[in-house]
Amino acid sequence: SQTIHQWPATLVQPVGSPLSLECTVEGTSNPNLYWYRQAAGRGLQLLFYSVGIGQISSEVPQNLSASRPQDRQFILSSKKLLLSDSGFYLCAWSKTSGPAFFGQGTRLTVV
Amino acid sequence: EDQVTQSPEALRLQEGESSSLNCSYTVSGLRGLFWYRQDPGKGPEFLFTLYSAGEEKEKERLKATLTKKESFLHITAPKPEDSATYLCAFRDDKIIFGKGTRLHILP
């Protein structure tokens, strides 16, 4: 069966510091991969999605970036965090069709 | 622009009081409509996939239906443990979510 791992679960970072969140998927090959952000009490905002290694589509212009160095690895990064980057970050995978399946999320607080 | 709108934003029901959540969508080529449940501090949990108008799926006290413009999540005789945020999403080449309905079932 497929599993998705996302870490860390919580993170407190100062403004201006870098960020790296990692997500890996097991039990499937060539998945579509997604990064979403959820502000408190809000819906899921799609940040990036990837249909293959090195193929990244950005949905929202901001100071975040994503990379997919391996087939089942997806990384969300920032060089300098802003207060507005605080939120709940979720990684997900899917097949070419069908629903997405989510990790447990990372609660990021920028102070 | 493709989009999905959920209503109501929040709903409080007494235990056993049935109701429906709405998800309306505008998308040029629907490749699947999905319902999820999300508990506080956790990632969304997949519930149902619907592909074509008239399709229905059921799981315990939940039933999802689909028309050409909207989907409903019917909750029959809910229990307090059904309290959660329910999200719908659609797929074109990516998966786009609505803002969700926060459901609270009072014992």
Interface residues (C-beta under 8 A of the other chain):
Chain A: Y34 Y36 G41 R42 G43 L44 L46 Y49 S57 E59 F88 L90 A92 S94 S97 G98 P99 A100 F101 F102 G103 Q104 G105 R107
Chain B: R31 G32 F34 Y36 G41 K42 G43 P44 E45 F46 T49 L87 A89 R91 K94 I95 I96 F97 G98 K99 G100 R102
